[in-house]
Amino acid sequence: MPWWISETWNWFWYYRRGKIKFNVWDFGDTYNAMACNGETTVWNCYGSTPEAAKEMALVKLNLALKEESKERELVNQSDGFAHYHDK
């Protein structure tokens, strides 16, 4: 499936309505979750159950949204990557 179909689907069903999209993966004895609200994404949120992993992802997403953005300066840009330093 092309990436733009997935992005359009996510925008239509999740982000447009202000919802949060969760993905949970089973790693045997633990679960890993990812949460995205369309602008900010957090990953590597572990839990012993799928619900605990989703709750951890929600907490980390709330912390990321509350965090004040720091002023940064561009140091280097190559191969499509940009490197910044905090001022």
Secondary structure as UniProt FT lines:
FT   HELIX           3..13
FT   HELIX           15..17
FT   STRAND          21..26
FT   STRAND          31..36
FT   STRAND          41..47
FT   HELIX           50..66
FT   STRAND          72..78
FT   TURN            79..80
FT   STRAND          81..86
//
